């Protein structure tokens, strides 16, 4: 598993001219930009990688698993990622 700190270290190691603190800023700006775009319901498309989008989940009635009581779940927005063709091809060589 590759987490955010591993990604920062990997970027810094692959690019000796970049300090780790600068790689941290780059990663934070990248994810922050995607997050802000999604919060504005904008689609983010990275060619060869995939698409980040926001989907709406309709309001519904659910059940509490402890006692079986009906619970109203409001409509909400959820992030969604769809892998691009280039990424699928690289994974399925």
N, C-alpha and C positions, 0 to 999 in steps of 0.2 A: 504494500500500500504506500502511496506517495502522498504525504500531507503537505500543507503549505510551507512549513519550515524546511522540509526536504527539498521542495521545489526551489526555494530561495537559495539553499546551499548548492544545488545542482547548477543553477544559473550562474552563481558566482564562480564555481569551479570550472565550468565550461568557457567562461569569459574572464580570463585573468585580469583584464583591464577594468573590470567592474568589482567594486568592493561589495561585501555582503550587505551592508546597510543600504547601498544603492539598489541592489537586487531586491531587497525588501520593499523599497519605495516603488519600484517598477511593478512588482506583483500586486501591491496594495492599490496602486492606481489602476491597473488592469481590472482587478476584481471590483473595485469601487465604481469604475465606469460602467461595467456590465450591470451591476446592482442598481445604479441610478437610472440607467436606461430601462431596465425591467420595471422599476417603480413608476416610471412614466408610461408604462404599457407599450414600450417600444420593443421591436424585435432586433436582436443582435445576431448578425450572420457573419461567421468566420469561414471563408471559403476553404474547403478541404478539411475542415474540422467539424463544424456543425452549427446549429441554430439554437439560440436561447430565446425563449418566448414565454409569454404569460397566458395561462389558460384560466378561465372562470369555472369554478365548481358551483353548481346550482345549490340553492338552499334545499335542505331535506330534513326528514325526520329520521333519527337514528335511535338505537336502543342502548340503554346503559347496561353493560354486561353483568354488573353486580346484581341489579334488582329487576332488570327488564323494563324499566320505565322509559317512556318515550322522551326523547330529548331533541329540541329544535336546533339544527346546525345551520347557521347563517351562510349566505353566499360568500365565497372567498376567492381570492386570486392565488394561484400557485405557479411557481416557476416550472418550466418544462424545457428539456433539452432533447433535440433530435440530432442524431449523428449524421454527418455529411457522407456523401458517397466516397470521397477520398479516404476518410478515416475508416469506413467499412472495408474498403479494399485493402488498406494497410493491415488491418486486424485479421483479415481472412485470407492471407497469402497462402 
